């Protein structure tokens, strides 16, 4: 009898992964307001279908390669925006910081003959120093992040103009490795397929490690078969994307760097003490402080990372455009970076979101831009559509937050 009971207990440790169970789980998440990234993934699919119907060139291999290259620069800035939003704060100066960092890169490289690596490090250190300065103002003097970064937006725009000098535009050397990296470096076909296998194996090993840890703690675990099937499907999906992009030029080095940064930051947020502290502080600062978390250190680190990612985005943008000008980091850079994070599913209220928001949110915005350009619509329509999509994303976030509150009170 005891053996029969043990067998039943073991059965309960295996999670039901049938389609019916998955639909039930999805319905439960929708009712509780835990939408995750479902809206943005569905929205991206709808956008691609609509623009493909209007112009089949939209989903051509060449256009998708260009879309990935164009997404990486502001998408890198958006990674930092996700981090600051997780704390319930905001950084309005990322555009100016990226422009100033690009100017530092260009001027030291062209006018002072610095090696490329030294110029890149100088640009990144510029962003890091700005972020640390922001963090100190916030933690030591209690100045709201909105005010700090709004002042920074103006101040560092002026600093960018001063660094560039009277010329206003600095062209990078045509043989620069940065230009080659941002525009002309792509994985060879065989390497892209090796990457697909590596991604599948990484997922499989990671899930198996999670299964072992949960089993050791007597918690429910997914079946081994479902884990293997998902790993195979992920490998096939990445290989399929690689095959289609290889019809044109393949997977670009710059978008690959962007995705690699996102994967790395996602690991830090979900698997490290620092990452758990970020979510805790964003969810409830006072409770985190009482729990012994170094709240000030968390704020300081996130402000520093946000500005450093803005600087990295400025470096990549300089390589992509092959020059830095007075308009670098301006126009709609701020709005696009913030909108991508919010549209991707990161909450404006703090404590909830994923770094993958920067990936999917940026793909949505860049898809809208690319699609409207192919259709031949005027620029003002793109801003109106982007604003509408942003408003819809914030509305969904607000409604899901209310749903979670009501379900929690119930």
PEGIZI-V380858 format. One record per residue. N is the residue number from 1. RES is the residue in one small letter. PSI is psi in whole degrees, 0 to 359 (none if undefined). Layout:
# PEGIZI-V380858
[[N/RES/PSI] [N/RES/PSI]]
This chain:
# PEGIZI-V380858
[[1/x/319] [2/x/325] [3/x/321] [4/x/320] [5/x/321] [6/x/321] [7/x/317] [8/x/323] [9/x/320] [10/x/324] [11/x/324] [12/x/342] [13/x/346] [14/x/125] [15/x/137] [16/x/116] [17/x/22] [18/x/158] [19/x/322] [20/x/318] [21/x/322] [22/x/321] [23/x/321] [24/x/317] [25/x/320] [26/x/317] [27/x/321] [28/x/319] [29/x/320] [30/x/319] [31/x/326] [32/x/352] [33/x/5] [34/x/77] [35/x/336] [36/x/228] [37/x/14] [38/x/312] [39/x/318] [40/x/324] [41/x/315] [42/x/317] [43/x/320] [44/x/319] [45/x/318] [46/x/317] [47/x/315] [48/x/320] [49/x/316] [50/x/312] [51/x/330] [52/x/322] [53/x/326] [54/x/326] [55/x/106] [56/x/340] [57/x/342] [58/x/318] [59/x/18] [60/x/155] [61/x/319] [62/x/316] [63/x/323] [64/x/325] [65/x/315] [66/x/320] [67/x/318] [68/x/321] [69/x/318] [70/x/334] [71/x/333] [72/x/326] [73/x/300] [74/x/331] [75/x/325] [76/x/320] [77/x/322] [78/x/335] [79/x/316] [80/x/324] [81/x/320] [82/x/316] [83/x/314] [84/x/327] [85/x/329] [86/x/335] [87/x/359] [88/x/18] [89/x/184] [90/x/152] [91/x/109] [92/x/0] [93/x/7] [94/x/326] [95/x/313] [96/x/322] [97/x/319] [98/x/320] [99/x/317] [100/x/317] [101/x/320] [102/x/322] [103/x/319] [104/x/317] [105/x/309] [106/x/316] [107/x/316] [108/x/326] [109/x/316] [110/x/313] [111/x/334] [112/x/3] [113/x/36] [114/x/153] [115/x/154] [116/x/317] [117/x/319] [118/x/321] [119/x/320] [120/x/317] [121/x/321] [122/x/319] [123/x/316] [124/x/321] [125/x/328] [126/x/312] [127/x/319] [128/x/316] [129/x/320] [130/x/316] [131/x/319] [132/x/319] [133/x/315] [134/x/313] [135/x/321] [136/x/319] [137/x/321] [138/x/314] [139/x/326] [140/x/325] [141/x/353] [142/x/23] [143/x/130] [144/x/143] [145/x/327] [146/x/316] [147/x/316] [148/x/309] [149/x/334] [150/x/318] [151/x/321] [152/x/323] [153/x/314] [154/x/315] [155/x/316] [156/x/340] [157/x/317] [158/x/320] [159/x/323] [160/x/316] [161/x/322] [162/x/319] [163/x/318] [164/x/333] [165/x/196] [166/x/336] [167/x/324] [168/x/330] [169/x/134] [170/x/118] [171/x/132] [172/x/153] [173/x/138] [174/x/335] [175/x/15] [176/x/137] [177/x/333] [178/x/317] [179/x/317] [180/x/318] [181/x/317] [182/x/339] [183/x/329] [184/x/2] [185/x/121] [186/x/152] [187/x/138] [188/x/154] [189/x/316] [190/x/323] [191/x/327] [192/x/325] [193/x/326] [194/x/320] [195/x/319] [196/x/316] [197/x/320] [198/x/320] [199/x/315] [200/x/317] [201/x/320] [202/x/318] [203/x/315] [204/x/312] [205/x/320] [206/x/317] [207/x/322] [208/x/322] [209/x/319] [210/x/319] [211/x/315] [212/x/319] [213/x/319] [214/x/323] [215/x/321] [216/x/333] [217/x/10] [218/x/38] [219/x/162] [220/x/142] [221/x/148] [222/x/153] [223/x/149] [224/x/321] [225/x/319] [226/x/325] [227/x/316] [228/x/318] [229/x/317] [230/x/320] [231/x/319] [232/x/317] [233/x/320] [234/x/316] [235/x/315] [236/x/321] [237/x/314] [238/x/320] [239/x/322] [240/x/317] [241/x/316] [242/x/317] [243/x/317] [244/x/319] [245/x/330] [246/x/345] [247/x/327] [248/x/261] [249/x/340] [250/x/198] [251/x/120] [252/x/149] [253/x/323] [254/x/312] [255/x/327] [256/x/321] [257/x/316] [258/x/311] [259/x/321] [260/x/320] [261/x/319] [262/x/314] [263/x/317] [264/x/317] [265/x/326] [266/x/319] [267/x/315] [268/x/321] [269/x/322] [270/x/336] [271/x/2] [272/x/160] [273/x/319] [274/x/315] [275/x/317] [276/x/325] [277/x/323] [278/x/312] [279/x/321] [280/x/314] [281/x/320] [282/x/329] [283/x/318] [284/x/100] [285/x/315] [286/x/318] [287/x/323] [288/x/320] [289/x/319] [290/x/336] [291/x/0] [292/x/10] [293/x/137] [294/x/84] [295/x/316] [296/x/321] [297/x/323] [298/x/312] [299/x/316] [300/x/316] [301/x/321] [302/x/318] [303/x/318] [304/x/316] [305/x/321] [306/x/313] [307/x/328] [308/x/322] [309/x/327] [310/x/319] [311/x/319] [312/x/320] [313/x/322] [314/x/322] [315/x/314] [316/x/322] [317/x/322] [318/x/319] [319/x/322] [320/x/317] [321/x/350] [322/x/19] [323/x/164] [324/x/132] [325/x/181] [326/x/339] [327/x/357] [328/x/132] [329/x/357] [330/x/216] [331/x/245] [332/x/21] [333/x/311] [334/x/309] [335/x/320] [336/x/318] [337/x/316] [338/x/317] [339/x/321] [340/x/316] [341/x/318] [342/x/314] [343/x/327] [344/x/349] [345/x/2] [346/x/129] [347/x/140] [348/x/347] [349/x/0] [350/x/156] [351/x/0] [352/x/130] [353/x/181] [354/x/149] [355/x/336] [356/x/348] [357/x/323] [358/x/326] [359/x/303] [360/x/323] [361/x/320] [362/x/323] [363/x/323] [364/x/310] [365/x/317] [366/x/329] [367/x/320] [368/x/313] [369/x/311] [370/x/316] [371/x/316] [372/x/326] [373/x/319] [374/x/324] [375/x/338] [376/x/30] [377/x/147] [378/x/158] [379/x/325] [380/x/330] [381/x/323] [382/x/317] [383/x/320] [384/x/317] [385/x/317] [386/x/317] [387/x/320] [388/x/319] [389/x/319] [390/x/315] [391/x/319] [392/x/318] [393/x/317] [394/x/322] [395/x/316] [396/x/319] [397/x/316] [398/x/317] [399/x/319] [400/x/327] [401/x/319] [402/x/323] [403/x/321] [404/x/321] [405/x/315] [406/x/320] [407/x/327] [408/x/325] [409/x/332] [410/x/none]]
